[in-house]
């Protein structure tokens, strides 16, 4: 099931909107490659967090 910026896995809720969007983008690409949803989410979360950290962007929302 492809996700969107407004409809995403609950495990992404504490990420900033920008990082969450990147995670959704990555997860959808992984799904297209045949990854299982759980694995796609885990990989996408890790990659999106790395992406943000390399750019000096906050990863988690301030109120999380």
Phi and psi in degrees as GROMACS dihedral restraints (atoms count N, CA, C in turn):
[ dihedral_restraints ]
;  ai    aj    ak    al  type     phi  dphi    fc
    3     4     5     6     1   -70.4    20    10
    4     5     6     7     1   145.5    20    10
    6     7     8     9     1  -105.3    20    10
    7     8     9    10     1   165.8    20    10
    9    10    11    12     1  -130.1    20    10
   10    11    12    13     1   176.7    20    10
   12    13    14    15     1   -66.7    20    10
   13    14    15    16     1   -20.2    20    10
   15    16    17    18     1  -104.3    20    10
   16    17    18    19     1   -13.6    20    10
   18    19    20    21     1  -132.5    20    10
   19    20    21    22     1    97.5    20    10
   21    22    23    24     1  -139.0    20    10
   22    23    24    25     1   165.6    20    10
   24    25    26    27     1   -61.9    20    10
   25    26    27    28     1   144.6    20    10
   27    28    29    30     1   -58.2    20    10
   28    29    30    31     1   -29.0    20    10
   30    31    32    33     1   -66.0    20    10
   31    32    33    34     1   -12.9    20    10
   33    34    35    36     1   -96.0    20    10
   34    35    36    37     1    -0.5    20    10
   36    37    38    39     1   -62.8    20    10
   37    38    39    40     1   -27.8    20    10
   39    40    41    42     1   -88.7    20    10
   40    41    42    43     1    -3.3    20    10
   42    43    44    45     1   -79.4    20    10
   43    44    45    46     1   153.6    20    10
   45    46    47    48     1   -63.7    20    10
   46    47    48    49     1   155.6    20    10
   48    49    50    51     1   -54.9    20    10
   49    50    51    52     1   -38.7    20    10
   51    52    53    54     1   -65.6    20    10
   52    53    54    55     1   -45.2    20    10
   54    55    56    57     1   -70.0    20    10
   55    56    57    58     1   -38.8    20    10
   57    58    59    60     1   -60.5    20    10
   58    59    60    61     1   -43.6    20    10
   60    61    62    63     1   -60.3    20    10
   61    62    63    64     1   -41.3    20    10
   63    64    65    66     1   -65.9    20    10
   64    65    66    67     1   -40.9    20    10
   66    67    68    69     1   -63.1    20    10
   67    68    69    70     1   -40.8    20    10
   69    70    71    72     1   -62.9    20    10
   70    71    72    73     1   -44.7    20    10
   72    73    74    75     1   -58.8    20    10
   73    74    75    76     1   -47.0    20    10
   75    76    77    78     1   -66.4    20    10
   76    77    78    79     1   -45.2    20    10
   78    79    80    81     1   -61.0    20    10
   79    80    81    82     1   -42.3    20    10
   81    82    83    84     1   -62.9    20    10
   82    83    84    85     1   -38.9    20    10
   84    85    86    87     1   -64.5    20    10
   85    86    87    88     1   -40.3    20    10
   87    88    89    90     1   -66.7    20    10
   88    89    90    91     1   -37.6    20    10
   90    91    92    93     1   -61.1    20    10
   91    92    93    94     1   -41.6    20    10
   93    94    95    96     1   -63.1    20    10
   94    95    96    97     1   -28.3    20    10
   96    97    98    99     1   -82.7    20    10
   97    98    99   100     1    -4.7    20    10
   99   100   101   102     1   102.3    20    10
  100   101   102   103     1     7.5    20    10
  102   103   104   105     1   -70.3    20    10
  103   104   105   106     1   150.5    20    10
  105   106   107   108     1   -70.0    20    10
  106   107   108   109     1   153.8    20    10
  108   109   110   111     1   -55.3    20    10
  109   110   111   112     1   -49.4    20    10
  111   112   113   114     1   -60.0    20    10
  112   113   114   115     1   -42.7    20    10
  114   115   116   117     1   -68.4    20    10
  115   116   117   118     1   -41.4    20    10
  117   118   119   120     1   -61.5    20    10
  118   119   120   121     1   -41.7    20    10
  120   121   122   123     1   -64.5    20    10
  121   122   123   124     1   -45.7    20    10
  123   124   125   126     1   -61.6    20    10
  124   125   126   127     1   -47.4    20    10
  126   127   128   129     1   -64.6    20    10
  127   128   129   130     1   -44.9    20    10
  129   130   131   132     1   -62.9    20    10
  130   131   132   133     1   -39.8    20    10
  132   133   134   135     1   -62.6    20    10
  133   134   135   136     1   -48.1    20    10
  135   136   137   138     1   -61.6    20    10
  136   137   138   139     1   -45.0    20    10
  138   139   140   141     1   -67.2    20    10
  139   140   141   142     1   -39.3    20    10
  141   142   143   144     1   -67.0    20    10
  142   143   144   145     1   -39.2    20    10
  144   145   146   147     1   -64.2    20    10
  145   146   147   148     1   -42.7    20    10
  147   148   149   150     1   -62.4    20    10
  148   149   150   151     1   -42.1    20    10
  150   151   152   153     1   -57.3    20    10
  151   152   153   154     1   -46.4    20    10
  153   154   155   156     1   -67.1    20    10
  154   155   156   157     1   -43.9    20    10
  156   157   158   159     1   -62.5    20    10
  157   158   159   160     1   -39.2    20    10
  159   160   161   162     1   -64.4    20    10
  160   161   162   163     1   -24.4    20    10
  162   163   164   165     1  -101.1    20    10
  163   164   165   166     1     3.2    20    10
  165   166   167   168     1    69.9    20    10
  166   167   168   169     1    26.1    20    10
  168   169   170   171     1   -95.4    20    10
  169   170   171   172     1   148.1    20    10
  171   172   173   174     1   -66.7    20    10
  172   173   174   175     1   143.8    20    10
  174   175   176   177     1   -97.0    20    10
  175   176   177   178     1   -47.7    20    10
  177   178   179   180     1  -100.1    20    10
  178   179   180   181     1   149.8    20    10
  180   181   182   183     1   -67.6    20    10
  181   182   183   184     1   147.4    20    10
  183   184   185   186     1   -59.6    20    10
  184   185   186   187     1   -36.3    20    10
  186   187   188   189     1   -87.3    20    10
  187   188   189   190     1     3.7    20    10
